[in-house]
Amino acid sequence: MWLMVQSLGNLNGSEDPDVLRICQVSSCFIPSSGGVETFIYNLSKSLVQNGHQVKVITSSRGKPPSYYHEQVDGIDVVRYPEKHFFLETPILYPIALRVMKEDYDILHVHGIVPGLTELAALIGRLKRKPVLITYHCDAENNSKYISRAINIGYNFLLKYGLPIMADKIVATTSSYAETSVGLSRARDKLTIIPCGVGEEYLQYGATRADVGVLGNHHRLLFVGKLHKYKGVKDLLKALNIVKGEIPEVQLKIIGDGKERERLEALAHNLGLDSNVKFLCRLPPRELLEAFMKSDVVVLPSINSRREALGIVILEAMAMGKPVIASKIPGPESMIEDGNDGLLVPPQSHGELAEAIIHLLKNERLCLAMGQNGKQKARGFSYDLIAREYERLYSEMLGAEQLQSNVSVVPVLQVRQK
């Protein structure tokens, strides 16, 4: 690994020949909560630990809207206020313009965020620096009428513009990439590298034995933003059916969002007050405990282009928990149906209920799926994910490709789905 970093450093002109200067551009970063924020933080932290200099240019989301320049676990973070939106899209051109001032070896843009992604990539092109885009999901807006027309038009333009914007493009799952309009003409530049699972999940899942498995508890867990595309409405309808078979079933919903009041009202109208508990964002330790004390984790996303992988799937697997998820592009690449979880049609609360009942009434199957998932999750550590990105950076910089002893089997498995 040292040899590979050295060969990269010899190309970048920095004072330290072992260091790559990586500039990452994103619309959001921790303490904002979400899969993209978590991914960028963990990837950046791993790259810093491998000896590179990482700067993240992002918004103030998750903090009071202002300008910040700070260090986060060795990551140089520059934030610009997030104040204005067009429909649901933040207007963040100052983030892209900041790229003009930066001296870096690789520009790594995380998208797709209309306006930000293409402007940042264009500036990288003008500076004649290698541009990598991690394509987290298609641009999609759930508002009605005119915004939907804008979605269609923007994705059409992206289809033809994306191959020009970037030297390389990363998608997180093959099933999502294969169904993306925006990626349809960029196949020759495309690489599949999944998101990873945080070391805290891998360590906690490895050191703690499963606690409270089934018995008389039958505990379900949902973790995520309470937005329409997450499908929590269908989960509550499914729970109403499950309750008829398993009256003591409990569902813990961890997250917040604009759908929360509607979902709480739906749970009340369905008579689920004693079966459902809504919790806001939990501290890391408490969230780990919530995973550990659950029996089954559910990700019932609708067929939306916003769910490109589902990091919560990997987090649940790392904790040895079976996962029930919607069979949609993205999550279907992460779960081997019947082996480490179950896949059900999206927005089918009847079939979702059947899957939940099937697992909650079969403790042996739950344990087997959980163990299979735990074994799989070990292959998605951010150490491995960061090394895959380093390999791609070296290719973009024209460095000689050196073989390492690091296994990249999990990445290859996702590619073959």
N, C-alpha and C positions, 0 to 999 in steps of 0.2 A: 504494500500500500504506500509506503514511503517513497518507493521508486516512482509510482504513478504521480504522486503529488509533486515530486521533484521535477518530473518531465513537464508537468503543467506549468509550474512556476517559472521554468526557464523560458516560457513563451510570453510571460505577461509583463515583463519589464519592471516589476516591483522590486523594492530594495531587498526584500527577503525572497530568495528564489523558490522557497517552498510554499509560498502563499498565493492563492488566487483571490482576486477582489471581485466579489459577486454582488451585484446590485439587484435587489428584488423589488418589484413594484406590485402593490396589491391594494385593493379598495378597503381592506380591513385586516386587523391584526389583534392579538390579545392585548388588553383584557376583553375585547369583544368575543362573544362565544359563538362557536360554529365550527363545522368541519374544516373549512378553508383556513380559518385563523389558526386552528390547532395544527393543521398540516404545515403551514409556513413556519410557525414557531418551532416545531420539532425538527423539521428539515434544517432550518437555519442554525439551530443549536447544535445539531450533529455536525454540520459543516464547520462551525466554529471550533468544535472539539477536535476536528480533523486538521486544524491549523489554518483555516482560511479566514479571510476578512469578509464579513457579511453586513451589508447595509440594507435595511428594509424601509422603503418609502411608502407611506400609507396614510390613512385617515385617522382622525381622532375618535372614531367610533368606539364606544365603551368607556370613553372619558369625556369630561366637559369639552365642548368644541373650542379648540384653541390650537396654537402651534406648539409642538413639543419636539425636543431633540434629546434623546435619552439612550441609556444603555440598558438592555434587557438580556441578562445571562450572556453577556459578551457580544450581543447583536447590537449594532448601531441602528437606532430606530429614529426616523424623522416622520413626524405626523403633521398633517394639514387639517384644518377644521372641516368637518362634514356638516354643512349647514343647509345646502340647497339640493333639491331633487327635481327631476323631470319624470313624472309618473312615479315609479318606484326606484328609478335609477339615480344614484348620487352623482352630482356634478363635481368632478374631482380633477379638473385639468391642471391645477397647481402641482399635483403629484407627478403628472407626466412631465411638466415643464421643468421640474427639479432634476430630472434625468440629464438635462443639458449641462448642468453644473458638475455632475459627478464624473469622477475618473474611475473606471472599472474595467475588468477584463471580459465579463459576461453580464449581459442584461437578461434577467429572468423575470418575465412578466406573468402574473397570475390573472386569469380571466375566465369567462369573458365578461367584461364590464364595458358596455357601450360608451364610447368617448375616451375612456381611460386606456383600454387595452391597445387600440389602434394608434392613439397619439403617442403613447410611450414607445411602442414598437417602431413607429415612424422615426422618432427621435434617435432611437438606437441605430436604425438604418443610416440616418444622416451622419451619425458619428462613426459609421463603418465599424461597429462593434457587433460581435455575434449576439443574436437575439433568440432566446428560447421562450416559448409560451407554454405554460402548463394550462391545458384547457379543462378547467374544473367542471364547467357545464355550459350548455347553450344559453344564450341570452333569452330570457323568457319573462314575461310580465303577465300577472294574473288579472290585471284590470281588463275591462270590457272594451269592445268596439275598436276605437282608434288605436289603442295600444297594441291590440292583437295584430292589426294591419302593420303597425310599425315593427313588431316582432318578425313577421314574415319577410318584410322588406329588408330589415337589418340582417337576418340570417342568410338571405339571398346574396347580399353584398359581401357578407363574411365568407361565404362559400368560395367566392372568387378572389377576395382580398387576402384571406388568411395565408395562402401559400406565398404571397409576396411579403407579408409582414415579418415572417419568422424564418430563421435558418433551420430550426428544429421545433417540433411540437410534441408535447407529451399529453396523452389522455390517461385517465386512471383505470379504466377497464375497457376491454375490447368490445364488449356488448354495447356499451354506450357509444364508443367511437364509430362502430359499424352503423349505428342508427342516427348519427348526428348529421344534419344538413350542412352545418358549418365546416365539418371536417371531411366532407365527401370528396373534395378535390385536392386534399392535402395528404393523401396516403403515403406518398414517397418521402414525406418529411416526418411521418408519425412514428412515435415510439410509445409503448404501453409501459408505464411504471405506476404501480398502485400507490395509494397513500399508505401510511404505516400505522402502527399502534404504539402509543406512548409506553416508555419503559416502565412507568409506574404501574400500568396495567399488567404487563408481562411479569414484573417482579411480584406484585400483590397476588396475582393469580397463581404463581408458582409456589409461593410460600404459605398460602392459606388453603386449608382443606375446604371442600364444599360444606357450607353450613346450612342447616335448615332445609335440606332437600325434601321437597314435597311434604310428606306427612299430612297434616290437616290444614296446611297453610295455603298452598296453591297460589304462589305470588308471581304476578306478571309485572314487567317493567317496560316503560317507554321513556326514552331520553331523547330530547330534541326540541327544536323551536316549534312553538305552537302556531304553525302556519298551515294553510289549507292543504298544501301539497304533501304534508306529512301523514295525512290520512287518519288522524286521531278520531275524527267523527266516525269513521268506519270501525275503529277499534272499540269505541263505546257501544256501538250497535251490536258488535260481535259479543262484547262482554255481557250484554243483556241476555243473549242466548245462552252463553256459557253458564250464567248464574242459575238458569233453570236446571242444569245438570250438576253443577258444583256450587251450591249456595254460598260457601265460604270463600270463594275466589276473591283475591285482592289485586287491584291494579294500582301501581304507583306511577304517576305521570310527572316527570321531572323536566321542567323547561318553562319558558314564557314566550309570549308573542301576542299578536293582535287577535288571535282566535280564542284566547283563554276564556273570556267571559261567555262566549257562545258555547264552548265545550262544557264549562261548568253548569250552564243552564241545561244543556242536553243531558248531562249525567243526572241532574236532579229530576228532570222530566221522565227519565227512564227508570227512576227509582233506584239509582245506583249510589246514593250518598254514602252508604255504609261499605261499599265495595271499591270506591275510587278515592284516591288521595292525590290532590294537586300540590306540587311543590315547585317553588322557583329554583333558580340555579343554585346548586349546592357547592360548598367548598370541596376541593379535590378529595380529601380523605372521606368525607361523608358520601360522595358520589361513588367511590370505590366500594364502600360498605353497602350501598344500595344495590350495586351490581351483584356483589357477593351474596346478599340475602335474598335475591330473586331466584325464581326457578326457571322462568322462561323470559327472554327479552323479545319484544315485538317491534318491528319497524314496518308499519302498514302503509307506506307511501303510495300515493295515487300515481297514475302513469303520467308523470310530469318530467320535464327535462331538467329539473332542479336537483334531482337525486342521482348523482353520477356514480356513487360508490356506496356511501353509508358507513362512515367511520365507526359509528356505534356498533355495527356488525362485528368489526374486528375487536373492539373493546369488550363486547360480550363474550366472544370466543376466547380471548385471552384470560377471562375470568372463569372459563369452563362452563359457560351457559349456552344452551341451545337457542337458536334464533329462528323466529318466524318472520319472514319478510315477503314483500310483494314481488312477484315475478315480473320485473320490469328491467329495462337496460340499466346496467350498473350493479344493483344488488344481486341480480341473478348470476353475475360473474363471481361473486364472493362466496356464495353458498352452494355446496354440493347437496342437492335436495335429497333428504333421507339419510345423509351421512353426518353433517354437522348442523343441520337445521332443516326447515321446511319452507318451500316457496308456494305462495297462493296467488291467485289472480287478484289484481288490484281492484279496490272498491267492491269487493264481494264479501260482505260481512258474514254471510252464511258459511262460506268455505273457510274464512278466517276463524270463525267460531269452532268449526269442526277440527281444524288443525290445533287450536289451543286445547280443546277437550282431549284430543288424542294424546298430546304430550303430557298434560297434567294428570292423566289417568295411567300413564306408563312411566314409572320412575326409572326403570332400567334403561329405557330408550333415552330418557332425558340425560342420564349420566353418561351413556355411551356417546351421544351427540356432543355433550359438553367436553368430554375428553378428546374427541376427534377435533373439535374446534380449537381447543387449547393447543394441541399439537400444531395445527395449521398456523395459528397466530404467531408462533415463535419465528416463523419465516418472514414476518412482516415488521421486524424491528426497524427503527429509523436508522440504525447503523447500516443495514443492508440497503435501505432506500437511498440514503445519502451516497453510498458508494455507486449505486446505479446512476445517480445524477452526476457524480464526478466522472464516471465513464463517458457520459454524454457531453459534459463540458469539454473533456479532453478531445473528443471527436470534433466538436465544433471549433476548437482552437487549432486543430490539425496536429495534435500530439499523437505520437505512436501509441497504438493500443497495446497495453501490457496486460497479460493475463494475471489474475490474482487467484488465491485459493478460496475466496469468498463465494459461498453458494448463492446463486440468484434464482434458485428453483421456484420460489413463490411468484416472482415476476413472470417467469416463463409459463407457469401454470395458468396465470390469468390471461396471458396472451393466447393460449390455446383454446380458451372457452368459446 
